């Protein structure tokens, strides 16, 4: 059975969509906060379990937790930029593009 992709004949007018700048901000911030919580919890659980498994002192575990914050911060910042970029594309009626995994890519003005 062959499936057909149905596309509208004309692009909907940007004002007819329910995507305002505030709506874009709410959606992007929600995704960003979710990514912060999920990656942060995963990082803390992994470091805690690893340090308890091999018997590291608590001061070393706290140091590893501080180092573990760096990738969590990078992922959170990248997600914030990407989410805002995607919300802006969708509010203009465009399709999303391929993600670029560079931190500053979504924060520079074009």
N, C-alpha and C positions, 0 to 999 in steps of 0.2 A: 504494500500500500504506500503510495507516494503522498508525502505531506507538502502542503503549499504554505509558504509564509505569506500572510496577509499584511500588506502595508497600506497605510492611508494614501490616498491620491495626492493630498496636499498636506503640508506640515501644519500642525495646529499653531495658532497664534500664541505667542509666549504669554500674553496676558490672560488667555483662557485657561491656563493651567493653574493648579492650586499650589504653585511653587513660588513663594515670595522669598526675599532675602532672609527674613526671619525663619521661614520654614527650612530653608537651606542650612541656616546656622543650627537650628535644633537638630536636624538629621545628622549633620556632620559632627556636632558635639556629642550626640548620643553614641555614634559609632566610635568616636575617639575615647570616650569614657569607658565604653565596653572593652575596647582593646587594652586600655590601661589596666583595668581590673583583671581581665583574663590573663594577660601576659605577666602582670605583677604577681598574681596569685600562683601562677605556674612556676615563676622564677623562685619565689620564696619557698614553695613546697619542695622544689627540686634541690635547692641549696640546703635547706634544713634536713631533708632526708639523707642527702649525701654526707653532710657533716656528721650526723648522728650515726650513720652506718659505719663510717671509718673512724669515729671517735675523735673528731677535731674539737679543740677547745672552743668555748663560746666566742672568744674574741676573734678567732679566725673565721668563725661562721659569720659574725657581724661584718668583718672585712669583705668576705665573699658576697654578702648581701649588698654592700655598698657598690662593689664592682658589678653585681648583677643588675643594678639600677640603670647602668649605661645602655645596654641593649633594649631594656624596657622603655627608656626615654626615647631612644631612636625610633623604635617601632611606633610609639604613640605619636611622636611628632610627624613621622611620615604618613601615618594613617589620617591625622588631622588635615594635612595638606591634600592628600589624595581624595578624602571624602569631600572636602570643600570644592575641589576641582570637578569631581564627578557630579556633585549637586548643581554646580554652575552649568555644566554641559547639559544636564537633563532639563534644567529650567529654560535653557535656550532652545530646547527641542532637538538637540543633537544626540547621537549615540555616544557611548563611552569609548574611550581609547585604551590602548594597551598601557598597563602601568609601567612607570619608569622608577626603578628602585634606587634613586639618588635622593638624598635628604633635601637638598635645596631646589630640586627641580620644580616643585609645586609652589614654592614660596616666592619665586621671582616673578616680576610683572612682565607681561609680553605685550 
